[in-house]
Amino acid sequence: MAQPRKVLFSGILICFMLALLLLGCSSKTDYPVISLNIPETANEKKKDSQENKEPSLKIALASITSARESLYYYNDLLEYLEEDIGMPVQIIQRKTYAEINELIKNRTVDLGFICTYSYVLGKDDFNMEIIAAPVKDGKKEYHSYIIKHTSMEAEGFLDLRGYRFAFTDPISNSGRLFPLYLLFLEGETPDSFFSQYIYTYSHDNSIRAVAEGLVDAAAVDSLVYDHLYARDPDYFRDIEIIHTSQSFGVQPVVVHPDLDPSLKRALQNFLINLYKMPRGQNILFNLGLDRFDYQDDSAYDGIREIAEVVGYATTN
């Protein structure tokens, strides 16, 4: 059986802790489900020289969520993939979505689990290619939730003027682009509208920031929110959804267009057929998914339309 893999995750923790300092917070309560870091075992501390003795399949995981359990579930998925294709798998993770796109563009990695706006930008940049997309409750779509702490007197997004807000990543659709669109429609910017805003670099960090009162509100991925809520609804007792976006095409699994065609087919076939195997069904259940399916590029036209209005915003 393959050894557990080291996930390069410290950047997210550092970023989030800096955000806490900027907000003037000196303490936090323990979160029973979501963890910001993962302790390394001796087996996880494999040296690069050992990992690179033989060719490996390098897979990038965008930091959509930093939950300990989710990463372990992805480890199970990728361990199964390793056995299926007969090739060692190496997980590579970076703090920002843009860094993941660069890894795919430069062919530093072979496969990427990324967010939707990352895909739109990658498709325009170097013809990034979708090989599969997750299906949840029979749908290949998700929403942006605008959430707030229940102590805040706000019934809708426009009531958040003057409050502290958390974005996830500069090129997140649900965690930044969509709320920027709402602001644009009102002739506002984050600087003019919010008293303060931060980037948490994962959706569960944004949920945590609201739950613990580190910010007043945030924009998050509905799939992440719903999955975590189902596991621990009591943690969300002080959180309220005050706005839900239209539906968008779900986060895809992607490759560089020049990836070896036979490897591309093997990866796609593994994901598409995963639900047919008992082991695959268990992995999908733990991930909160029905299965993986084919996805057409047109599913992301709605995000392109918003990006055109906002101006393909990738900076503040």
Rosetta blueprint (number, residue, H / E / L):
1 M L
2 A L
3 Q L
4 P L
5 R L
6 K L
7 V L
8 L L
9 F L
10 S H
11 G H
12 I H
13 L H
14 I H
15 C H
16 F H
17 M H
18 L H
19 A H
20 L H
21 L H
22 L H
23 L L
24 G L
25 C L
26 S L
27 S L
28 K L
29 T L
30 D L
31 Y L
32 P L
33 V L
34 I L
35 S L
36 L L
37 N L
38 I L
39 P L
40 E L
41 T L
42 A H
43 N H
44 E H
45 K L
46 K L
47 K L
48 D H
49 S H
50 Q H
51 E H
52 N L
53 K L
54 E L
55 P L
56 S L
57 L E
58 K E
59 I E
60 A E
61 L E
62 A L
63 S L
64 I L
65 T L
66 S L
67 A L
68 R H
69 E H
70 S H
71 L H
72 Y H
73 Y H
74 Y H
75 N H
76 D H
77 L H
78 L H
79 E H
80 Y H
81 L H
82 E H
83 E H
84 D H
85 I H
86 G L
87 M L
88 P L
89 V E
90 Q E
91 I E
92 I E
93 Q L
94 R L
95 K L
96 T L
97 Y H
98 A H
99 E H
100 I H
101 N H
102 E H
103 L H
104 I H
105 K H
106 N L
107 R L
108 T L
109 V L
110 D L
111 L E
112 G E
113 F E
114 I L
115 C L
116 T H
117 Y H
118 S H
119 Y H
120 V H
121 L H
122 G H
123 K H
124 D H
125 D H
126 F H
127 N L
128 M L
129 E E
130 I E
131 I E
132 A E
133 A E
134 P E
135 V E
136 K E
137 D L
138 G L
139 K E
140 K L
141 E E
142 Y E
143 H L
144 S E
145 Y E
146 I E
147 I E
148 K E
149 H E
150 T L
151 S L
152 M L
153 E L
154 A L
155 E L
156 G L
157 F H
158 L H
159 D H
160 L H
161 R L
162 G L
163 Y L
164 R E
165 F E
166 A E
167 F E
168 T L
169 D L
170 P L
171 I L
172 S L
173 N H
174 S H
175 G H
176 R H
177 L H
178 F H
179 P H
180 L H
181 Y H
182 L H
183 L H
184 F H
185 L H
186 E L
187 G L
188 E L
189 T L
190 P H
191 D H
192 S H
193 F H
194 F L
195 S L
196 Q E
197 Y E
198 I E
199 Y E
200 T L
201 Y L
202 S L
203 H H
204 D H
205 N H
206 S H
207 I H
208 R H
209 A H
210 V H
211 A H
212 E L
213 G L
214 L L
215 V L
216 D L
217 A E
218 A E
219 A E
220 V E
221 D E
222 S H
223 L H
224 V H
225 Y H
226 D H
227 H H
228 L H
229 Y H
230 A H
231 R H
232 D L
233 P H
234 D H
235 Y H
236 F H
237 R L
238 D L
239 I E
240 E E
241 I E
242 I E
243 H E
244 T E
245 S L
246 Q L
247 S L
248 F E
249 G E
250 V L
251 Q L
252 P L
253 V E
254 V E
255 V E
256 H L
257 P L
258 D L
259 L L
260 D L
261 P H
262 S H
263 L H
264 K H
265 R H
266 A H
267 L H
268 Q H
269 N H
270 F H
271 L H
272 I H
273 N L
274 L H
275 Y H
276 K H
277 M L
278 P H
279 R H
280 G H
281 Q H
282 N H
283 I H
284 L H
285 F H
286 N H
287 L H
288 G L
289 L L
290 D L
291 R E
292 F E
293 D E
294 Y L
295 Q L
296 D L
297 D H
298 S H
299 A H
300 Y H
301 D H
302 G H
303 I H
304 R H
305 E H
306 I H
307 A H
308 E H
309 V H
310 V H
311 G L
312 Y L
313 A L
314 T L
315 T L
316 N L
